[in-house]
Amino acid sequence: MRIIHTADWQIGKPFRNFGEKESVLRQARLRAIENIGRLAATEAARHVLVAGDLYDNEAPSNKTLLEPLERMRGFPGVDWHVIPGNHDCHRGQGIWDRVRKAGLPANVHLHLDPTPFELGPEAILLPAPLRRKSEVTDLTEWMDQAAAAPGLIRIGLAHGSITGFESGGEANNPIAPDRAKRAGLDYLALGDWHRTMQVNPSTWYSGTPEADRFNSQELGQVLLVEIAGPGATPIVSTRPTGTYRWITFTEEITDAADLDGLEQRLRNLPNLSGLLARLQVKGTLDLTARADLSQRLAQIEAAMFWLDSDLSDLHVRPTLADLEQIDFGGVLREAADMLKAEAENPAASPVERRRAEEALVQLFVMTRDSKAQAA
Amino acid sequence: MKLTHVSVEGCGKFGTLTRIEGLGPGVNILSARNEAGKSTLFRAIRACLFERHSSTNKDISALATDGLSLPVTITVGFEKEGHHYQIRKSFLKSKAASLSCDGVEMARNAEADEEVWKLLGIEARSSRALDGAAYGILWVEQGRSFEVPEPSEGAKSVLNAVIQQEVGVLVGGERARLFLNGVKEDLARYLTDSGRPRVNGPLDAAAKETARLTGERLDVEARLATLNGKIDELARLRADYKAASDPETMRTLRDELKDAQRRLTEAEKSDAELTRLAGDERQAHERAEAQRERLDALKARAAAIDEQRLRLKELGARLAPLNEQEQAATKALQVAAAQKAGLDREAETLDSRESELQRLAALGVKLEQRGKLSQRLMLLEDFGRRAAGNDAALKAASVDEAALKALDAIENEERQIRAGMEAGAARVAIEARHGADVAVNGTAISGNAMRSVTEPLTIAVGTEVAITISPPPATLDTAMKQLAQQREKLQALLSRHGATSAAELRQLRTERLHLEEQARDLRAERTALLLKESLATEIAGLQAAIGEIDAEQRRVLPEGGVPLLAPEEFERQREEITESRNALRATRAAAEAQITAHQATLTSLATTRGTLGGQIAAIHAQLDGDLAVLPDDGREAMTAECANELSTRQTAHRITAAALAEKQAQAPAEGEADRLKARVERLSSAIDEQQKKAARLREGIARLEGEVQISGGDGLGEHAATLKLQHEMALAEEERLGERVEVLKLLRDTVDRCYARRQEELNAPLRRHLKPFLNDVFPQAEIELGESFAVAGLNRSGPGSELFGRLSLGTQEQVAVLVRLAMGAMICERGTDVPIILDDALVFSDDERIEQMFDAINRAGRNQQVIVLTCRSRSFASLGGKQLQII
């Protein structure tokens, strides 16, 4: 049988820090559901397992509540199996009661209790829904004792952190790393980690279908899982579903000549308009190059969906030419010299040195601009 | 640039075309009376050069001639770099502008406006008022000449450009100033001049946004926490409700209750039966015991009757001998009583004899006292007679101390009168020589004699000669009268006291003193007599006491009665009586003792008889009672009947006790019913409470469901997440802006410090140009220049400088004009030839100082055009220069 494994949709997550692009990112998360639906149809996967955190929080607006349900309703040939995660854990009169009251599409199955559920004649689903944000016990333990008819593929569905494994999850909901083996599971579909990860051949984190942060999965994807039969090792492959790529990288530059290379690398990144990048630039530059860098970054930022440049570790070391650019002598040159001395003063605090550097950059840029105007 | 001609029309008081004639290089003076329109012309020149022809601002409007509908037309001609330019503008109506160069029009309207500015080196601006640059500081309008020049930005630029040309670009003053202005302008967006965040500026807005988001976030998070709390509470209530409404639990409870109730009923029935049997047993036992007591009482009463009868016999035997003993005792008592009576009579006789003896003895004592009383009576009577004689003599002798003093006074007076007569009288010295027979007033004298003639003095010498010498008659009469008065007083005194002469009077006084001495002795004697009362009373008392003793004697010893006994006899008889009495007393005491003994015997006998009688009566009474209850003839029958009844009752008790014991053996354990009752109550209460609890929980769940639905449905969690992000962004933005401000402040302060260090260098060119002008008016003086060419003070060879604001108004104006002239010279030297216009300046200058100022103005006029407008023709006559005219 074939199933799609996904998790951590976190519908309703705010992206206010992206300004007017917030709505675009929110829409992208909904569009990812449609991508999954289409993928399921294409790959003839009847069931899509959503391993928790469908919603970003327990009290979304009604519109946010209904939007993913409607997207799933749009694929009647697909059965969506959903369990609550730590972001949307199941509590009485909580979000899932609201979902039920709102009218659950027929093809969407909420698994709010640890009760086996047959996925057609081939398999049985053992869900482990979260009833609290943070469970201290392993909610998948019941799967060890869960009875199922022989000949059925046993599939576990849970949300939490594999104990003793890399700590990439968000909440302390422990899951034994050998749960699949202990419970005789042919596949254990996990959620919580936003990056795709294989724990063992039968246990996987799918990652999020639409990336939502830096330093995590770059592009959203799901897992297509093929299980030949009970006891067979599942064949797991990734399928992209995300629209926007989130990348983080650090560049070390020490010379103006490095700027061309940096710009080239940035411009060569694929699909700039769908790229969110966090760039940290380290090293030292003279004032001219520093100003040049700002100008280049401004242009690249316009080409990208989003660019977040962190220049806090990029230090300014003005050259004589920089200082002469400000003036050969006189008041402003004296001021530049004083600021340079302060920026290099070991007795000054890092904040004071950084401020002096910024003031120097400001002096340089303003005098250069005024000269340009005069010219 | 030099102005060459100016004409106006429809401008202020100049309704028709009016021109200024005679403008040329150097000093020009337009001297005209007040309200001649000088200032209007000044403003017209400014408007023509610096205002757009299309402008309708208030300055332009103010130029229009009242009552005319003409446009304000101004034409200004000027020469610059060898070319002659003319600008003509019409304002307000038929607006137009035309600029010509050397007679050829080169621009019109707006272009003409801006071309003029270009020629004058003024930066064109569209929105803000035009900055006149150097013209702003060198064209001084009326009333402004005493103000320190404060160059506009344009003027500063001009001045700095000039300075830069002089001191070289290395100082960089103008660039620094412009840069600083830029930084300050940027900083001013964030902060006020006092360094506080500018209201509604970016920093203030960011802080407000942060505060707003903080509040909103806290509020939403609190609401979210409340919602979460309610959801948790709801889950707990549901779990509780599930437990409380579990049907299996309720069924178990009800079954347990039913079973407990059944068992309780059985236990209660058993308890009731036991209670009844126990009552029967107790009653049977009590009846048997009562019968036993009744039988015992019958037996005890029979024994008591027998015993009482024995006792009566015994008491009768003891009562029989008591009568004989009582008769014997009564007889002995009577004998003793008779003896006692006889003894009492003898005693009375003795008492009578003793009383008689006592009376005689007392009389004897009183008679002895009578003698003493008689002696004292005689003594007192004698004293009384003597005291009476002394009193009578004292009364007769009336010459007291006062009379004697009166006598002495009369005699003294007389002596004084005579002494006076003698002192005033003639003195007659008589020498009776041996053998001479000389007599004075008949008394012979011998030898020398001296006489005063106080009365007629007759000196006889022998017999043949008798010489009488008399005092003056008046003197003599007066003295005689006084003497006669004294004699009358003496006579009266003597008469009053029964004396015939002064000597007798004095004798009487001596006798009285003797009587007074006697009286004092008598008083001492009286004291010695120890009189308790007056003498007469005392005498009367003595006489009475003596009388009473005499009467007592007559009564006790009547004539012919028993004479008084001698003391020895009296004593003997008294002792005899005493002995007789003692003997009687002893006999009587013995008799009394016998009487007492007999009476005690009789009393004892009576008591014994009473006691025995009482006991016998009591036994009879008891016996009668017992016999009434238990007569001798029915004693046996009653006892037998009572014993039978007792046997019957004891049998009945044994039966009931056996039945009770049997029931007790079958009954449940003690306290079982109480335990079951408590259990029933507990189970009933538990069921009831469980039902109530379920009802309460149902209610609570419904309430919480409603609340959760209301507060959770509006996307509170989503809102909270968004707010969290917004809040973090706001904090970051506030921090970023704060850092930006700090950077700008650092930049500003750094450039400021460097600029200040260079200030002196920047001021040097102006100082150099100022020096000759200053020497014209204030030789050896220095002006202290501050930032932006500000005048700080004037140093006139003293150790310190005088602050500009403290200088006199005249000096302030002179210094201000000199600084402007220096600025003009400096600008002019560097090729920017700007005319200097002074409108009604130097109004505060005295005659000497104004001449010096004229020198300075003429110095300026050597290199540039200076136009002076004044209404003070006479004062400015010596200025020199070209005289302008308004035509």
Interface residues (C-beta under 8 A of the other chain):
Chain A: G12 K13 P14 F15 R16 N17 D56 N57 E58 A59 P60 S61 N62 K63 T64 R91 G92 Q93 G94 I95 R98 D327 F328 G329 G330 V331 L332 R333 E334 A335 M338 L339 R355 A356 E358 A359 Q362 L363 M366 T367 S370
Chain B: V169 L170 V171 G172 G173 R175 A176 L178 F179 G182 V183 L224 L227 N228 I231 D232 L234 A235 R238 L704 E705 V708 Q709 G712 G713 D714 G715 L716 G717 E718 H719 A720 A721 T722 L725 Q726 E728 M729 E739 E742 V743 L744 L746 L747 T750 V751 R753 C754 Y755 R757 R758
